[in-house]
């Protein structure tokens, strides 16, 4: 395929991939971030100790995390159709991406918050800080570098999920590589789309790493 024909395909597919990745990442973080905070503050000995709730929440999150995305995609067909109006297409893929991503993000957030020195939390409590103040002014700010690093990892994971979206008629670079590349034996299309996916992953990883190091340096 000539470059004049290939470039528009790659451009359109890249935009679709970025749309699916960042739209689902944003909404998944809106759900996953508070859940990750809850996992930390409700465990035994934490500032809002609620072991039963913590156990139930942990089990639900672990259950959702254990379902591979391609299976989740199939299981959610009826729900996706009810919510979005269709179970196929680029817009429809965002919903199962969110459902698959937010439990993963919740655990990433939990891991980041676990890195915060407990002594800082105790100091804030001794000064009379409320639980809300501890969360917003101690836990989250102290964990920002780790949260940014976790966000970069989460986004690249979601980006990888979009490559499987072609199984449900989704668009993006993954669909281009498979449907218009591999299936039609147009290997130049397949390799170009695959290399672009790799490039996107590298860009997000490097960008996230630089922000993490800069914030971590300022934090110290």
trRosetta pair geometry for C-beta under 8 A, 3 or more apart (Angstrom, degrees):
i j d omega theta_ij theta_ji phi_ij phi_ji
1 5 5.2 -109 -179 83 99 118
1 6 4.9 120 116 -64 116 100
1 186 6.0 40 -24 -165 117 126
1 188 5.7 -162 35 80 90 127
1 189 6.0 48 20 -56 143 98
2 5 5.0 85 63 14 82 99
2 6 6.7 -157 95 -7 38 94
3 6 5.4 -59 -133 43 33 110
3 7 5.8 42 168 -33 70 104
4 7 6.6 -40 -138 21 19 111
5 8 7.1 -61 -166 33 32 102
5 9 7.1 25 148 -12 64 114
6 9 5.7 -67 -159 40 38 112
6 10 6.0 32 153 -18 75 110
6 188 7.0 -74 -102 127 144 111
6 189 6.5 -150 -127 -97 102 77
6 192 6.3 49 179 64 128 174
7 10 5.8 -59 -144 39 31 109
7 11 6.0 32 159 -21 67 109
8 11 5.6 -55 -142 38 30 113
8 12 6.2 28 161 -16 66 108
9 12 6.1 -57 -146 39 25 106
9 13 6.1 19 158 -13 63 114
9 176 6.1 137 161 -140 103 130
9 180 6.9 -123 -164 107 142 158
9 189 7.0 -32 111 -136 149 109
10 13 5.9 -61 -143 43 27 108
10 14 6.0 32 157 -25 65 108
10 173 7.6 35 -144 -109 65 95
10 176 7.3 142 -97 154 50 165
10 192 6.0 -78 -90 140 128 120
10 193 6.7 -150 -113 -87 84 70
10 196 6.2 165 -160 -53 107 158
11 14 5.8 -54 -147 32 26 112
11 15 6.6 24 156 -16 61 105
12 15 5.9 -57 -153 35 30 110
12 16 6.5 30 151 -18 65 107
12 171 7.9 -76 138 175 92 133
13 16 5.5 -53 -148 37 35 113
13 17 6.3 37 153 -21 66 104
13 171 6.5 -145 -124 163 69 93
13 172 5.5 84 -170 -176 79 22
13 173 4.7 113 143 -77 115 54
13 175 7.1 -153 -135 63 112 90
13 176 4.2 -26 -108 -31 159 141
13 193 6.4 -37 114 -124 155 109
13 196 7.9 101 97 89 110 152
14 17 5.6 -53 -147 35 31 112
14 18 6.3 29 155 -16 65 106
14 173 6.2 44 -83 -60 55 109
14 196 6.1 -94 -90 167 107 139
14 200 7.6 178 -143 -69 93 130
15 18 5.8 -54 -145 39 30 110
15 19 6.2 35 154 -23 64 107
16 19 5.6 -53 -146 35 30 114
16 20 6.4 27 157 -15 64 106
16 90 5.1 -97 -156 -122 108 143
16 171 4.0 -68 175 108 158 119
16 172 4.4 -134 107 -74 105 59
16 173 7.8 170 71 -24 97 59
17 20 6.0 -56 -147 38 29 107
17 21 6.0 25 157 -18 65 113
17 159 7.0 53 173 -146 104 84
17 162 5.4 127 -140 127 77 150
17 171 7.8 -118 -53 113 61 80
17 172 3.8 103 -76 -145 77 101
17 173 4.8 -6 -55 0 144 95
17 174 7.4 124 -102 -2 112 83
17 197 7.4 -131 -151 -101 160 81
17 200 7.0 -103 123 -70 135 175
18 21 5.7 -58 -140 40 28 111
18 22 5.9 5 171 -1 67 114
18 200 7.7 -141 -78 -137 85 136
19 22 6.8 -66 -134 45 18 91
19 23 5.7 13 172 -13 60 120
19 90 6.8 44 88 164 126 125
20 23 6.4 -60 -133 41 17 105
20 24 6.1 6 171 -6 58 118
20 90 6.2 -113 -66 -166 109 86
20 93 5.6 -12 -132 96 125 120
20 94 5.9 -141 -135 -82 67 77
20 97 6.3 143 176 -36 91 166
20 162 4.7 124 102 -114 136 125
20 165 6.8 -64 -162 -49 163 166
20 170 7.1 66 -99 -175 152 129
20 171 7.8 -180 -37 68 130 80
20 172 5.9 -51 15 -69 140 134
21 24 6.6 -75 -154 42 16 100
21 25 6.0 13 157 -20 61 116
21 155 6.3 69 171 -168 107 84
21 158 5.4 129 -143 112 72 106
21 159 4.8 20 -116 -88 132 74
21 162 5.8 -68 -66 -31 84 143
22 25 5.3 -50 -135 38 33 115
22 26 6.2 39 162 -25 65 103
22 155 7.4 18 -92 -140 64 114
23 26 6.1 -54 -151 31 26 111
23 27 6.7 12 157 -6 61 108
23 94 5.3 -39 104 -131 121 130
24 27 6.1 -61 -146 44 32 103
24 28 5.7 33 156 -22 68 114
24 93 8.0 -68 -57 122 137 77
24 94 4.9 -159 -69 -152 95 71
24 97 3.6 -32 -140 110 160 123
24 98 5.0 -135 -150 -62 85 70
24 101 6.0 117 148 10 105 149
24 158 5.8 -176 93 -167 117 135
25 28 5.7 -59 -141 41 26 112
25 29 6.3 27 158 -21 63 106
25 101 6.8 -106 -101 165 51 160
25 151 7.8 88 -180 -166 121 86
25 154 6.7 128 -136 121 102 103
25 155 5.1 19 -113 -105 151 83
25 158 5.3 -167 -73 44 93 165
26 29 6.0 -60 -154 33 25 108
26 30 6.8 30 149 -23 62 103
27 30 5.4 -46 -152 28 38 117
27 31 6.8 26 152 -8 65 103
27 94 7.7 74 29 167 141 106
27 98 5.0 -34 97 -116 117 126
28 31 5.9 -62 -154 44 34 104
28 32 5.4 19 157 -11 73 121
28 97 7.4 -91 -51 130 128 78
28 98 4.9 -161 -70 -140 86 64
28 101 3.8 -30 -131 100 159 116
28 102 4.3 -147 -154 -71 79 75
28 105 5.4 135 142 -7 103 147
28 154 7.7 -162 106 165 131 127
28 158 7.3 -170 22 -89 157 141
29 32 5.6 -58 -119 50 32 102
29 33 5.2 40 177 -32 70 108
29 102 7.8 -147 -52 -113 22 79
29 105 5.8 -129 -94 -175 58 155
29 151 7.3 20 -98 -119 134 102
29 154 7.8 117 -76 112 96 153
30 33 6.9 -30 -121 23 12 109
31 34 7.3 -80 -171 41 26 95
31 35 6.5 14 151 -13 65 120
31 98 7.2 88 17 178 140 100
31 102 4.2 -18 91 -137 120 144
31 105 7.7 99 80 70 79 130
31 106 7.9 -59 122 -60 77 104
32 35 5.5 -66 -147 43 35 113
32 36 6.0 39 157 -25 72 105
32 101 7.2 -85 -44 127 142 77
32 102 4.0 -158 -59 -157 96 69
32 103 7.1 -131 -111 -51 104 12
32 104 7.4 -33 -125 69 146 52
32 105 3.1 58 141 91 165 114
32 106 4.3 -125 -155 -53 80 68
32 108 7.6 30 155 44 132 98
32 109 6.2 155 141 -8 90 130
33 36 5.8 -55 -149 32 28 111
33 37 6.6 28 153 -18 62 104
33 105 7.0 -46 -51 143 57 116
33 106 7.8 -120 -45 -99 14 60
33 109 5.5 156 -125 -98 50 156
34 37 5.4 -51 -148 35 38 115
34 38 6.3 42 152 -21 67 102
35 38 5.5 -51 -149 35 34 114
35 39 6.5 42 150 -25 64 100
35 57 7.0 -173 -160 -175 92 121
35 61 6.8 150 159 -87 131 129
35 102 7.0 83 24 162 145 100
35 103 7.9 -69 114 -110 153 48
35 106 4.0 -43 99 -117 114 124
35 109 7.5 114 76 56 69 137
36 39 5.6 -47 -151 27 34 116
36 40 6.9 26 153 -14 62 104
36 105 6.9 -95 -43 131 126 68
36 106 4.4 -169 -62 -156 78 53
36 107 7.0 -130 -107 -34 99 12
36 108 7.0 -56 -104 69 145 55
36 109 2.6 80 128 84 170 120
36 110 4.6 -134 -155 -43 84 68
36 112 7.7 32 161 41 141 99
36 113 6.7 150 146 -2 100 127
37 40 5.9 -63 -158 37 33 107
37 41 6.1 6 160 -2 72 114
37 109 6.7 -53 -41 143 61 129
37 113 6.8 134 -107 -66 56 161
37 135 6.2 58 -164 -149 130 119
37 139 7.2 105 -132 122 96 146
37 140 7.6 -20 -98 -70 120 100
38 41 6.3 -65 -129 47 29 94
38 42 5.5 6 179 -3 69 122
38 53 7.9 -88 173 136 111 114
38 54 7.7 -168 147 -104 81 72
38 57 6.2 -107 118 -175 121 170
39 42 7.0 -63 -126 42 13 97
39 43 7.0 29 163 -43 52 104
39 54 6.6 106 -140 -145 49 88
39 57 6.3 -145 -87 114 77 126
39 58 6.5 105 -129 -80 103 86
39 61 7.4 -33 -82 8 130 162
39 106 6.4 113 -19 166 135 100
39 107 7.7 -2 44 -97 177 49
39 109 7.8 123 39 89 120 95
39 110 4.4 -40 90 -98 135 124
40 43 6.5 -51 -160 4 25 112
40 46 6.4 158 148 -131 55 148
40 110 5.6 177 -54 -134 93 73
40 113 4.5 -61 -75 106 163 140
40 114 6.7 -146 -114 -64 113 69
40 139 7.2 145 107 -153 146 139
41 46 5.0 176 -159 149 33 131
41 47 5.2 -43 -151 54 93 94
41 48 4.6 35 147 33 102 103
41 131 7.1 99 -167 -169 137 111
41 135 6.7 -27 -69 -88 148 110
41 139 7.7 -57 -67 -77 107 166
42 46 6.2 -22 10 69 7 137
42 48 5.5 -38 -87 97 63 91
42 49 6.7 106 -161 -143 43 19
42 50 4.2 -42 -159 49 102 94
42 51 7.6 -177 150 -65 81 25
42 53 5.4 -74 174 88 145 111
42 54 4.3 -178 110 -70 101 100
42 57 7.4 76 70 26 144 143
43 46 4.8 86 58 -18 71 127
43 49 7.2 -49 96 -122 30 67
43 51 7.1 52 -155 -102 40 65
43 54 5.0 135 -87 -148 54 160
44 49 6.0 51 -130 -143 35 108
44 51 5.0 27 -67 -85 90 110
44 54 7.6 -132 -28 48 64 155
45 49 6.4 95 -3 -95 15 121
46 49 5.5 149 55 -77 69 67
47 121 6.9 -121 -56 -180 119 123
47 125 7.2 -156 -114 -83 107 122
47 131 5.1 153 143 -123 122 94
47 134 5.8 -173 -115 86 169 155
47 135 8.0 -149 71 -55 148 86
48 131 5.6 70 -58 -147 106 148
50 53 4.1 3 132 33 117 119
50 54 5.9 141 90 -25 71 90
51 54 5.5 -58 -142 39 30 115
51 55 6.2 31 160 -22 66 105
52 55 5.9 -54 -150 33 29 110
52 56 6.5 25 155 -15 63 106
53 56 5.9 -58 -149 38 31 109
53 57 6.1 28 156 -16 67 110
54 57 5.9 -57 -144 40 27 110
54 58 6.1 29 156 -20 63 110
55 58 5.7 -57 -147 37 27 112
55 59 6.4 28 156 -21 64 105
56 59 5.8 -55 -150 33 30 111
56 60 6.5 27 154 -17 64 106
57 60 5.9 -56 -149 36 31 110
57 61 6.3 26 156 -15 66 109
58 61 5.8 -58 -144 40 29 108
58 62 6.1 28 158 -17 66 109
59 62 5.8 -57 -145 40 27 109
59 63 6.2 32 155 -24 64 106
60 63 5.7 -54 -150 32 28 113
60 64 6.6 22 156 -12 63 106
60 103 7.9 -140 123 -110 70 120
61 64 6.0 -57 -148 39 31 106
61 65 6.1 31 154 -21 65 110
61 103 4.4 162 -158 -144 73 98
61 106 5.4 -103 -136 84 138 142
61 107 6.6 154 152 -52 129 94
62 65 5.5 -56 -143 38 31 114
62 66 6.3 34 157 -28 65 107
62 103 7.6 -171 -54 -179 17 129
63 66 6.0 -59 -153 27 27 112
63 67 7.5 27 153 -24 59 100
64 67 6.2 -53 -161 20 37 110
64 99 7.2 -121 -162 167 122 78
64 100 7.6 -166 165 -121 94 38
64 102 7.9 -18 126 74 147 82
64 103 4.1 163 89 -39 115 153
65 103 4.4 -135 -59 122 84 126
65 104 5.8 129 -119 -71 99 67
65 107 6.7 34 -88 -15 152 140
67 71 5.5 -122 -178 86 88 114
67 72 4.8 107 125 -65 118 98
67 75 7.3 -49 -176 15 143 149
67 100 7.4 -114 88 -115 96 86
68 71 4.8 82 66 12 86 105
68 72 6.9 -155 94 -8 40 90
69 72 5.4 -57 -144 39 34 114
69 73 6.1 45 154 -30 67 101
69 96 7.4 111 -165 145 81 109
69 97 7.9 25 -148 -107 120 56
69 100 4.8 48 -110 -142 86 160
69 161 4.8 -149 -141 -133 167 104
69 164 5.8 122 101 67 120 150
70 73 5.5 -43 -151 25 31 120
70 74 7.0 27 151 -14 59 102
70 164 5.3 -105 -78 175 93 139
70 167 6.0 38 -139 48 98 165
71 74 5.8 -55 -154 37 36 107
71 75 6.2 35 150 -19 69 109
72 75 5.6 -55 -141 39 32 112
72 76 6.0 20 163 -12 67 114
72 96 5.7 147 126 -166 97 107
72 99 6.3 -171 175 101 127 112
72 100 5.0 143 87 -80 162 105
73 76 6.4 -69 -147 42 20 102
73 77 7.6 52 148 -57 55 79
73 93 7.9 -9 -128 -132 111 76
73 96 4.9 94 -106 156 61 164
73 100 8.0 -15 -53 -46 73 135
73 164 7.2 -151 -28 123 152 111
73 165 7.6 -174 -119 -116 143 55
73 167 6.5 94 107 86 154 117
73 168 5.3 -132 173 -42 122 135
74 77 6.0 -17 -166 -28 38 111
74 168 7.9 -156 -74 -81 57 109
76 79 4.8 -65 -160 53 72 111
76 80 5.0 77 137 -31 93 102
76 95 6.9 -166 151 117 137 105
76 96 4.7 164 66 -94 148 102
76 99 6.2 155 -88 46 153 158
77 80 5.9 -56 -139 37 23 111
77 81 6.3 24 160 -20 61 107
77 87 4.5 37 -154 -149 74 147
77 168 7.7 -159 -96 -130 91 119
78 81 5.7 -56 -150 35 29 113
78 82 6.5 26 153 -18 64 107
78 87 7.7 -10 -61 -84 21 133
79 82 5.6 -57 -150 37 33 110
79 83 6.1 21 156 -12 68 111
79 95 7.6 -160 115 146 94 135
80 83 5.9 -61 -140 43 29 104
80 84 5.5 -12 176 18 70 116
80 86 7.7 -36 133 102 93 38
80 87 4.7 100 90 -118 115 73
80 92 5.4 79 167 -170 121 95
80 95 4.9 160 -118 78 89 139
80 96 6.1 -33 -76 -40 130 96
81 84 6.9 -62 -115 56 17 83
81 85 7.0 -28 -169 151 51 9
81 86 6.2 -8 -122 -146 69 12
81 87 4.4 -34 -63 -49 91 96
81 92 7.9 15 -80 -138 50 125
83 95 5.7 132 87 -121 139 152
84 87 7.6 135 61 -80 118 37
84 91 6.1 159 -163 126 128 98
84 92 4.8 162 101 -109 160 72
84 94 7.9 134 -94 53 136 94
84 95 5.7 -126 -42 -24 121 138
86 89 5.7 36 107 18 132 123
86 91 7.6 72 61 77 109 105
86 92 5.1 -95 96 -70 82 133
87 92 5.6 131 -169 -176 17 146
87 168 6.7 -100 146 -169 81 113
88 92 5.7 67 65 51 8 153
88 168 5.6 -157 -113 158 70 74
88 169 3.4 19 -164 62 113 138
88 170 7.3 -136 -165 -54 61 54
89 92 4.7 90 60 9 81 107
89 93 7.2 -138 97 -16 42 87
89 169 5.9 -16 -48 116 42 106
89 170 6.7 50 135 -105 13 51
89 171 7.4 6 -166 -20 51 94
90 93 5.9 -52 -154 22 32 115
90 94 7.7 44 151 -32 59 92
90 165 7.8 63 -115 149 55 144
90 170 5.5 98 -94 -156 48 74
90 171 4.2 -26 -71 23 111 108
90 172 6.9 136 -115 -33 103 87
91 94 6.2 -42 -170 6 40 114
92 95 6.5 -47 -173 20 47 109
92 168 7.1 -125 104 137 116 122
92 169 7.9 27 59 79 131 100
92 170 7.3 -132 70 -88 87 87
93 96 6.4 -63 -160 46 46 99
93 97 5.9 50 147 -26 75 112
93 162 7.0 87 146 -127 140 74
93 165 4.5 25 -134 -143 146 127
93 168 6.3 149 -92 80 90 124
93 170 3.9 48 -59 -105 143 132
93 171 8.0 -142 5 28 142 63
94 97 5.5 -62 -150 38 31 118
94 98 6.4 36 154 -25 67 103
95 98 5.8 -53 -154 28 30 111
95 99 6.7 24 154 -14 64 106
96 99 5.4 -53 -144 39 40 112
96 100 6.0 35 158 -16 71 107
96 168 7.7 103 28 6 149 169
97 100 6.0 -60 -146 42 28 106
97 101 5.8 18 160 -17 65 118
97 158 6.0 76 -173 -155 110 101
97 161 5.8 140 -123 112 90 137
97 162 7.1 16 -102 -75 135 77
97 165 7.8 -18 -63 -85 112 118
98 101 5.9 -66 -138 41 24 105
98 102 6.1 23 171 -28 66 107
99 102 6.9 -44 -133 21 21 104
100 103 7.7 -73 -177 31 29 98
100 104 7.3 14 146 -7 63 118
100 161 6.3 157 95 -133 144 153
101 104 5.6 -69 -158 43 43 112
101 105 5.8 40 153 -22 79 109
101 154 6.8 93 -166 -177 104 102
101 157 7.4 145 -121 100 92 108
101 158 5.2 16 -100 -91 134 111
101 161 7.4 -119 -66 7 99 161
102 105 5.4 -52 -141 38 37 114
102 106 6.3 46 156 -28 66 100
103 106 5.5 -47 -148 29 34 116
103 107 6.8 30 155 -14 63 102
104 107 6.1 -59 -157 37 31 106
104 108 6.5 32 147 -19 65 107
104 154 6.4 151 117 -127 108 95
104 157 6.6 -124 145 110 156 154
105 108 5.4 -54 -147 37 36 114
105 109 6.2 37 154 -20 68 103
105 150 7.8 114 -144 147 64 110
105 154 5.2 58 -95 -134 85 148
106 109 5.8 -53 -149 36 29 111
106 110 6.4 34 150 -22 62 105
107 110 5.4 -47 -146 34 35 117
107 111 6.5 38 154 -20 64 103
108 111 5.8 -54 -152 35 31 112
108 112 6.6 31 150 -19 64 105
108 150 3.9 146 168 -172 113 123
108 151 7.8 146 132 -61 142 40
108 153 6.8 -177 -127 77 138 117
108 154 5.6 -111 6 -62 169 116
109 112 5.6 -54 -149 35 34 112
109 113 6.3 28 156 -15 67 107
109 147 6.7 31 -120 -120 72 93
109 150 6.8 165 -70 118 45 157
110 113 6.0 -60 -147 40 28 106
110 114 6.4 37 153 -28 63 106
111 114 5.6 -50 -149 27 31 118
111 115 7.3 37 152 -26 59 98
111 146 7.6 -135 113 163 80 125
111 150 6.9 153 71 -97 108 136
112 115 6.0 -53 -168 19 36 113
112 143 4.6 102 146 -179 97 119
112 146 3.8 163 -139 117 91 112
112 147 4.7 107 170 -71 164 63
112 149 7.8 159 -102 58 114 93
112 150 5.2 -93 -54 -16 124 144
113 116 5.8 -30 -169 2 51 115
113 139 5.6 15 -141 -174 106 105
113 140 7.8 -28 -100 -82 101 49
113 143 5.1 -43 -92 -79 52 162
115 143 6.4 123 62 -118 99 90
115 146 5.3 136 43 -54 148 166
116 120 6.4 -92 170 54 95 127
116 121 6.9 87 126 -42 117 107
116 138 7.3 105 -177 147 143 83
116 139 5.7 -130 -1 -133 173 58
116 142 4.5 88 -123 104 108 130
116 143 5.4 -65 -56 -61 107 96
117 120 4.8 90 81 -6 95 102
117 121 7.7 -172 102 -3 56 82
117 142 7.4 -111 26 -180 78 146
118 121 5.4 -52 -159 35 48 114
118 122 6.3 49 145 -20 74 103
119 122 5.5 -53 -146 38 36 112
119 123 6.3 41 153 -23 66 103
120 123 5.6 -51 -150 33 32 114
120 124 6.5 33 151 -19 64 103
120 138 5.9 171 135 -163 107 113
120 142 6.3 132 99 -89 162 158
121 124 5.7 -53 -152 34 33 111
121 125 6.5 33 150 -19 65 105
121 134 6.1 63 -143 -162 83 120
121 138 6.0 133 -97 138 64 144
121 139 7.1 40 -93 -71 108 85
122 125 5.6 -52 -148 36 34 113
122 126 6.3 36 153 -22 66 105
123 126 5.7 -53 -148 34 31 112
123 127 6.6 23 154 -13 63 107
124 127 5.9 -62 -153 40 32 107
124 129 4.2 -33 167 26 90 147
124 133 7.1 -165 177 114 121 100
124 134 5.1 138 115 -107 141 88
124 137 7.5 157 -134 91 139 102
124 138 4.9 -75 -48 -63 160 152
125 128 7.8 67 178 -56 33 13
125 129 6.2 -80 -84 50 32 91
125 134 6.9 17 -65 -86 76 136
129 133 4.2 -129 -169 93 96 125
129 134 5.2 121 122 -59 124 81
129 137 7.2 -129 -148 64 137 124
129 138 7.3 88 136 -22 166 129
130 133 4.6 97 53 7 76 103
130 134 7.0 -135 97 -7 41 86
131 134 5.6 -53 -149 34 33 113
131 135 6.5 32 153 -19 65 104
132 135 5.8 -54 -150 35 32 110
132 136 6.1 9 161 -1 67 114
133 136 6.2 -65 -134 50 28 97
133 137 5.1 -18 -179 21 69 122
133 138 7.5 58 134 -5 66 100
134 137 7.0 -59 -105 55 14 83
134 138 4.9 -35 -160 36 55 127
134 139 6.2 58 144 -19 72 101
135 138 7.3 4 -34 51 7 82
135 139 5.1 -30 -136 36 41 128
135 140 6.4 45 161 -17 61 103
136 139 7.8 23 -18 46 17 90
136 140 6.1 -14 -132 29 31 127
136 141 7.9 48 154 -22 41 97
137 140 7.9 31 -20 47 12 92
137 141 6.3 -7 -166 3 32 129
138 141 6.7 -64 -129 44 8 99
138 142 6.0 0 172 -12 53 120
139 142 6.4 -75 -151 39 15 106
139 143 6.3 -6 164 -4 59 120
140 143 6.0 -72 -143 45 26 102
140 144 7.0 59 156 -63 62 78
140 147 7.5 19 -157 -42 69 156
141 144 5.9 -16 -159 -30 37 113
142 219 7.6 111 -144 -157 49 128
143 146 5.1 -64 -170 53 74 110
143 147 5.2 82 129 -34 91 104
144 147 5.4 -57 -139 37 29 114
144 148 6.3 31 162 -22 66 103
144 215 5.6 -110 115 166 109 142
144 219 7.1 177 58 -77 106 132
145 148 5.9 -55 -151 33 30 111
145 149 6.6 27 153 -15 63 106
145 212 5.0 93 -168 -158 81 70
145 213 7.9 97 -149 -63 117 16
145 215 4.5 -176 -86 97 85 108
145 216 3.9 85 -129 -70 158 84
145 219 5.9 -100 -26 -4 124 147
146 149 5.6 -53 -148 38 35 112
146 150 6.2 36 152 -19 66 107
146 212 7.6 76 -80 -142 25 111
147 150 5.6 -55 -147 39 31 112
147 151 6.3 38 151 -26 64 103
148 151 5.5 -49 -148 30 31 115
148 152 6.8 34 152 -20 62 100
148 208 6.1 176 153 -160 83 81
148 211 5.2 -121 170 110 144 113
148 212 4.9 -172 92 -82 114 78
148 215 6.3 112 10 29 151 149
149 152 5.8 -50 -154 30 33 111
149 153 6.7 30 149 -14 64 105
149 208 6.1 120 -118 154 41 107
149 209 7.2 58 -115 -98 88 51
149 212 4.3 57 -64 -101 94 146
150 153 5.6 -55 -150 38 36 111
150 154 6.1 37 152 -21 69 107
151 154 5.6 -54 -144 38 31 112
151 155 6.2 31 158 -20 66 105
151 208 6.5 -164 82 -130 83 124
152 155 6.0 -53 -145 35 28 109
152 156 6.6 24 157 -14 62 106
152 204 5.7 163 -153 152 83 86
152 205 5.9 114 164 -114 120 41
152 207 7.1 178 -115 79 121 77
152 208 2.4 44 -80 -133 142 176
152 209 6.9 -145 111 -38 175 60
152 212 7.5 -84 0 -35 136 121
153 156 6.1 -59 -151 38 29 107
153 157 6.4 32 151 -21 64 107
153 208 7.6 -164 -27 127 56 162
154 157 5.6 -56 -152 34 32 114
154 158 6.4 30 153 -16 67 104
155 158 5.7 -53 -147 38 34 110
155 159 6.2 42 149 -25 64 104
155 204 5.4 -134 100 -173 122 144
155 208 7.6 175 38 -62 124 139
156 159 5.2 -47 -146 33 35 120
156 160 6.6 41 151 -21 63 98
156 201 5.0 79 -140 -139 109 84
156 204 5.4 175 -69 90 91 133
156 205 6.1 31 -65 -63 146 91
157 160 5.7 -52 -156 31 33 112
157 161 6.8 38 144 -22 63 100
158 161 5.3 -46 -153 28 40 118
158 162 6.9 47 148 -27 65 94
159 162 5.8 -45 -158 21 36 114
159 163 7.6 42 145 -24 58 94
159 197 7.3 156 155 -159 107 85
159 200 6.2 -163 -162 117 146 121
159 201 6.1 -177 96 -84 145 81
159 204 7.1 179 -25 9 152 158
160 163 5.8 -44 -166 18 43 115
160 164 7.8 36 143 -12 63 98
160 201 7.7 49 -60 -93 88 124
161 164 5.9 -58 -166 32 46 108
161 165 7.2 68 138 -47 67 91
162 165 5.0 -24 -161 -10 49 126
162 170 7.1 -128 -160 132 70 143
162 172 5.0 -105 159 163 113 173
162 173 7.7 64 115 42 113 81
162 174 5.8 171 121 2 68 130
163 166 7.6 -27 171 -2 42 101
163 172 7.3 -118 -88 115 42 126
163 173 7.0 -38 -100 86 82 84
163 174 3.1 165 -141 -95 51 131
163 177 7.5 -8 -149 40 97 133
163 197 6.3 50 -83 -134 122 151
164 167 5.8 -18 169 4 73 117
164 174 6.6 -56 -19 168 23 158
165 168 6.0 -64 -168 46 59 96
165 170 3.0 -48 150 62 110 149
165 171 7.4 -25 110 43 127 31
165 172 6.1 66 58 32 131 131
165 174 6.0 112 38 71 83 133
165 175 6.5 -58 88 -49 88 104
166 169 7.3 46 -162 -85 41 12
166 170 5.9 -96 -71 60 34 79
166 172 7.7 -122 -57 60 84 93
166 174 5.4 -141 -21 120 109 93
166 175 3.7 157 -92 -101 102 72
166 178 4.8 153 101 54 168 137
166 179 5.9 -159 -157 -31 129 106
167 170 7.8 7 43 18 52 99
169 175 8.0 48 -174 -121 25 135
170 174 7.7 24 93 72 108 112
170 175 5.8 -152 95 -55 65 131
171 175 5.2 -106 -150 41 28 149
171 176 7.8 38 -174 -41 69 85
172 175 5.3 100 58 13 67 100
172 176 7.0 -122 111 -5 38 94
173 176 5.4 -53 -144 37 36 115
173 177 6.2 39 156 -23 67 104
173 193 4.4 167 -169 -169 85 93
173 194 7.7 160 156 -69 111 28
173 196 5.4 -142 -128 86 146 116
173 197 5.0 -178 109 -64 141 95
173 200 7.9 176 10 -1 156 141
174 177 5.8 -54 -149 33 29 111
174 178 6.4 11 159 -6 64 111
174 193 7.5 169 -72 153 18 123
174 197 7.0 77 -65 -89 73 142
175 178 6.1 -66 -144 45 29 100
175 179 5.4 -4 175 8 72 119
175 180 7.9 51 134 5 69 93
176 179 6.9 -57 -113 50 18 89
176 180 5.3 -36 -157 44 58 114
176 181 6.4 63 140 -22 61 108
176 189 6.5 -122 159 168 91 104
176 193 4.4 -177 94 -104 109 147
177 180 7.8 11 -30 58 6 74
177 181 4.6 -40 -161 33 37 145
177 182 6.5 38 147 -16 66 100
177 189 7.1 -179 -113 130 42 79
177 190 4.8 82 -158 -140 73 62
177 193 3.8 -148 -66 89 88 132
177 194 5.3 95 -120 -54 141 80
177 197 7.6 -41 -36 -19 144 132
178 181 6.5 9 -30 51 10 94
178 182 5.1 -28 -138 35 44 118
178 183 6.3 51 156 -21 60 102
178 190 7.7 84 -69 -117 29 97
179 182 7.9 23 -23 49 14 82
179 183 5.5 -15 -144 23 32 135
179 184 7.7 36 148 -13 44 102
180 183 7.3 -7 -53 51 14 99
180 184 5.9 -15 -159 18 39 131
180 186 6.4 -34 152 53 66 132
180 189 5.4 -90 118 148 91 154
181 184 6.8 -158 146 46 0 90
181 186 5.3 -100 -130 78 45 84
181 187 6.7 79 -176 -113 89 26
181 188 7.9 -140 -132 69 95 39
181 189 3.9 -148 -94 97 87 96
181 190 2.9 142 163 -66 132 75
181 191 7.6 173 -158 -3 135 48
181 192 8.0 -161 -102 41 131 83
181 193 6.0 -125 -41 21 148 130
182 185 7.5 19 -176 -76 29 35
182 187 7.8 58 -93 -98 49 63
182 190 5.1 93 -52 -101 70 136
184 189 7.7 19 66 46 113 142
186 189 4.3 33 116 14 111 117
186 190 6.7 146 93 -17 63 88
187 190 5.1 -51 -143 39 44 116
187 191 5.9 39 159 -17 73 104
188 191 6.1 -53 -141 40 28 105
188 192 6.1 29 158 -20 62 111
189 192 5.9 -58 -144 38 26 110
189 193 6.2 22 160 -15 64 110
190 193 6.2 -61 -149 38 24 106
190 194 6.2 21 156 -17 63 113
191 194 5.6 -57 -143 40 30 112
191 195 6.1 31 159 -20 66 107
192 195 5.9 -56 -147 37 27 109
192 196 6.5 28 154 -20 62 106
193 196 5.7 -55 -151 34 31 113
193 197 6.6 36 150 -22 64 102
194 197 5.6 -51 -154 31 34 114
194 198 6.6 33 149 -17 65 103
195 198 5.5 -50 -149 36 36 113
195 199 6.3 40 150 -22 66 104
196 199 5.4 -51 -146 35 34 115
196 200 6.4 38 153 -22 65 101
197 200 5.8 -52 -151 32 31 111
197 201 6.6 32 151 -18 63 104
198 201 5.8 -55 -153 35 32 113
198 202 6.4 31 152 -18 66 107
199 202 5.7 -56 -149 37 32 111
199 203 6.3 34 154 -22 66 106
200 203 5.7 -53 -146 34 31 112
200 204 6.4 26 158 -14 65 106
201 204 6.1 -59 -149 39 28 107
201 205 6.1 26 155 -19 65 112
202 205 5.7 -58 -143 39 29 112
202 206 6.1 24 162 -15 67 109
203 206 6.1 -58 -143 40 25 105
203 207 6.0 23 159 -17 63 114
204 207 5.8 -58 -142 41 26 111
204 208 6.0 25 160 -17 64 111
205 208 6.0 -58 -145 39 24 108
205 209 6.2 25 156 -20 62 110
206 209 5.6 -56 -147 36 29 113
206 210 6.4 28 157 -19 64 105
207 210 6.0 -56 -150 34 28 109
207 211 6.6 24 155 -14 63 107
208 211 5.9 -57 -149 38 31 109
208 212 6.2 34 154 -23 66 108
209 212 5.6 -55 -147 35 30 114
209 213 6.3 26 158 -16 66 106
210 213 5.9 -55 -146 37 30 107
210 214 6.3 28 156 -18 64 108
211 214 5.8 -58 -147 38 30 110
211 215 6.2 22 159 -12 67 110
212 215 6.1 -62 -146 42 25 104
212 216 5.9 24 158 -20 64 113
213 216 5.7 -56 -139 39 27 112
213 217 6.2 31 158 -23 63 106
214 217 5.9 -55 -150 33 27 111
214 218 6.6 23 153 -14 62 106
215 218 5.7 -55 -147 39 34 109
215 219 6.0 39 152 -27 67 106
216 219 5.4 -50 -145 32 30 116
216 220 6.5 26 156 -15 63 104
217 220 6.1 -58 -151 37 29 106
